[in-house]
Amino acid sequence: MSEQQMWDDRYAGSDRVWSGRPNDALVPEVADVTPGTALDLGCGEGGDAIWLAGRGWRVTAVDISPVALARAAAHAAAAGVADRVTFEHRDLAAGLPDGTYDLVSAQFLHSHGDLPRERILRDAAARVAPGGLLLVEGHADPAPWADRHDHGDLRLPTPAEVLADLRLAPDEWEVLRCAEHDRVQDGPDGRPVTRTDSTVKVRRRPPTD
């Protein structure tokens, strides 16, 4: 099964997969940032892109699943921000959109398929404009309700490993956050569980005079 078919099947299996709210890690890390242009990698049903657009960002939101993108576009229209979000069907393994952005956000960019995550994140860093931010959020541990074999092929790196994988030049980048944190999430049975996630937030240094 292809990566696109896998995600299309997941989204087609229910009316809504995600909550529709922006990711918990995105809001505190970006809320005080002056809006500009943003690239949302793996946008899913559009929760992050719609929240950013509502705060004045102009967002390019990409995903491999046309099913998810159609749903995201409908949600953006209902929220009145369709003119501030461009949804794009794209396999990130084949490349990212051209241009540079004031914010590049990769929220839980995990997949059991053939996803070259480390290379994609390095490409994401290359899309950050001077003075801009790269924000990478990921799971640091498996879901407690999942069978152990479900995560056998899924690498869940520490924040330090994510940072090392990015291969950033220290004189060009400032590390603003590289840490794990706990998050309460509702499990499939509706009961809350605590998970550990990782956040890496880096800023490309602006050019000096």
C-alpha positions as CSV (number, residue, x, y, z in Angstrom):
1,M,0.0,0.0,0.0
2,S,1.3,3.4,-0.9
3,E,1.8,6.2,1.7
4,Q,-1.0,8.2,0.1
5,Q,-3.4,5.3,0.1
6,M,-2.6,4.5,3.7
7,W,-3.5,8.0,4.9
8,D,-6.5,8.3,2.6
9,D,-7.9,5.2,4.1
10,R,-7.3,6.5,7.6
11,Y,-9.1,9.8,6.9
12,A,-11.9,8.2,4.9
13,G,-12.6,5.8,7.8
14,S,-14.2,8.6,10.0
15,D,-15.8,12.0,9.6
16,R,-13.0,13.6,11.7
17,V,-9.6,12.1,12.7
18,W,-8.2,15.0,14.7
19,S,-9.8,17.5,17.1
20,G,-9.8,20.5,14.8
21,R,-7.9,22.5,17.4
22,P,-4.3,23.6,16.8
23,N,-1.6,21.4,18.3
24,D,-0.9,22.1,21.9
25,A,2.8,22.6,21.2
26,L,2.2,25.0,18.4
27,V,0.2,27.6,20.2
28,P,2.6,28.6,23.0
29,E,5.6,28.5,20.7
30,V,4.1,30.8,18.0
31,A,1.4,32.9,19.7
32,D,3.7,35.9,20.3
33,V,5.4,35.7,16.9
34,T,4.6,38.4,14.4
35,P,2.6,36.8,11.6
36,G,4.2,36.4,8.3
37,T,4.4,33.4,5.9
38,A,4.1,29.8,7.2
39,L,4.6,26.4,5.8
40,D,2.6,23.6,7.5
41,L,4.0,20.2,6.7
42,G,1.6,17.3,7.0
43,C,-1.4,19.6,7.7
44,G,-4.0,16.8,8.0
45,E,-7.5,18.3,8.5
46,G,-6.1,21.8,8.8
47,G,-6.3,22.6,12.5
48,D,-2.9,24.3,12.7
49,A,-3.2,26.1,9.3
50,I,-6.6,27.5,10.2
51,W,-5.4,28.7,13.6
52,L,-2.4,30.4,12.0
53,A,-4.5,32.0,9.3
54,G,-6.9,33.3,11.9
55,R,-4.0,35.1,13.6
56,G,-2.9,36.8,10.3
57,W,-0.4,34.3,8.9
58,R,-0.4,33.4,5.2
59,V,-0.1,29.7,5.2
60,T,0.9,27.1,2.7
61,A,-0.4,23.8,4.0
62,V,0.6,20.5,2.4
63,D,-0.4,16.9,2.9
64,I,-0.1,13.6,1.1
65,S,-3.8,12.8,1.5
66,P,-6.3,14.4,-0.9
67,V,-9.1,13.3,1.5
68,A,-7.5,15.2,4.3
69,L,-6.9,18.3,2.1
70,A,-10.5,18.4,0.9
71,R,-11.7,18.3,4.5
72,A,-9.2,21.0,5.6
73,A,-10.2,23.3,2.8
74,A,-13.9,22.9,3.8
75,H,-12.9,23.7,7.4
76,A,-10.9,26.8,6.3
77,A,-13.9,28.1,4.3
78,A,-16.2,27.6,7.3
79,A,-13.7,29.5,9.5
80,G,-13.6,32.4,7.0
81,V,-9.8,32.1,6.3
82,A,-9.8,30.3,3.0
83,D,-8.2,33.3,1.4
84,R,-5.2,33.0,3.7
85,V,-4.5,29.3,3.3
86,T,-3.2,27.5,0.2
87,F,-3.7,23.8,0.5
88,E,-1.4,21.7,-1.6
89,H,-1.3,18.0,-2.4
90,R,2.3,16.9,-2.0
91,D,4.4,13.9,-1.1
92,L,7.1,15.4,1.1
93,A,9.4,12.6,0.3
94,A,9.5,14.0,-3.3
95,G,10.2,17.5,-2.2
96,L,8.8,20.6,-0.4
97,P,7.3,23.7,-1.9
98,D,9.7,26.3,-3.2
99,G,10.4,29.6,-1.5
100,T,11.2,30.6,2.1
101,Y,8.9,31.1,5.0
102,D,8.9,32.9,8.3
103,L,7.7,29.8,10.0
104,V,8.0,26.2,9.0
105,S,6.1,23.8,11.3
106,A,6.3,20.0,11.3
107,Q,3.9,18.7,13.9
108,F,4.1,15.0,14.6
109,L,5.5,14.1,11.2
110,H,5.5,10.4,11.8
111,S,4.5,7.6,9.6
112,H,4.8,3.8,9.5
113,G,5.3,4.1,5.8
114,D,8.5,4.9,3.9
115,L,8.9,8.4,5.1
116,P,12.4,9.9,5.0
117,R,11.7,12.1,8.0
118,E,15.2,13.3,8.7
119,R,15.8,14.4,5.1
120,I,12.4,16.1,5.0
121,L,13.2,18.1,8.2
122,R,16.6,19.2,6.8
123,D,14.7,20.3,3.6
124,A,12.3,22.1,5.9
125,A,15.2,24.0,7.6
126,A,16.4,25.1,4.2
127,R,13.0,26.8,3.6
128,V,13.3,29.0,6.7
129,A,13.8,32.7,5.9
130,P,16.5,34.7,7.8
131,G,15.0,35.5,11.2
132,G,12.4,32.8,10.8
133,L,11.6,29.7,12.9
134,L,11.6,26.0,12.4
135,L,9.3,24.2,14.9
136,V,9.4,20.4,15.1
137,E,7.1,18.5,17.4
138,G,7.1,14.8,17.8
139,H,6.2,11.9,20.0
140,A,9.0,10.8,22.3
141,D,7.3,7.6,23.4
142,P,4.7,5.1,21.8
143,A,1.0,5.5,22.5
144,P,0.2,3.4,25.6
145,W,-2.8,1.8,23.9
146,A,-0.8,0.6,20.9
147,D,0.6,-2.9,20.6
148,R,4.4,-3.0,20.9
149,H,4.8,-4.3,17.4
150,D,2.9,-1.3,16.0
151,H,5.9,0.9,16.8
152,G,8.6,-1.5,15.7
153,D,9.5,0.4,12.6
154,L,8.8,3.9,13.9
155,R,11.7,5.9,15.2
156,L,10.8,8.3,18.0
157,P,13.9,10.4,18.4
158,T,14.8,12.5,21.4
159,P,15.0,16.3,21.0
160,A,18.8,16.1,21.0
161,E,18.6,13.5,18.2
162,V,16.2,15.6,16.2
163,L,18.6,18.6,16.5
164,A,21.6,16.5,15.5
165,D,19.7,15.1,12.5
166,L,19.0,18.6,11.3
167,R,22.8,19.2,10.9
168,L,22.4,23.0,11.4
169,A,25.4,25.3,11.2
170,P,25.8,26.8,14.7
171,D,26.8,30.2,13.4
172,E,23.6,30.3,11.3
173,W,21.0,29.0,13.8
174,E,20.0,29.8,17.4
175,V,18.4,26.9,19.4
176,L,15.4,28.3,21.3
177,R,14.1,25.1,22.7
178,C,15.2,21.5,22.7
179,A,13.3,19.6,25.3
180,E,10.7,16.9,26.2
181,H,7.4,17.7,27.8
182,D,4.4,15.8,29.0
183,R,1.0,16.2,27.4
184,V,-2.4,14.8,28.4
185,Q,-4.2,13.2,25.5
186,D,-7.5,11.3,25.2
187,G,-7.1,7.7,24.3
188,P,-9.3,5.7,21.9
189,D,-11.6,4.9,24.9
190,G,-12.0,8.6,25.8
191,R,-9.9,8.3,29.0
192,P,-7.0,10.8,29.4
193,V,-3.5,9.5,29.3
194,T,-0.1,11.3,29.7
195,R,2.4,11.1,26.8
196,T,5.8,12.5,26.4
197,D,6.5,14.7,23.3
198,S,9.6,16.5,22.1
199,T,9.9,20.0,20.9
200,V,12.7,21.5,18.8
201,K,12.5,25.2,18.0
202,V,15.3,26.9,16.1
203,R,15.7,30.3,14.6
204,R,17.7,31.1,11.5
205,R,19.9,34.1,12.5
206,P,19.3,37.2,10.4
207,P,22.2,38.6,8.4
208,T,24.5,40.9,10.3
209,D,25.4,44.3,8.9
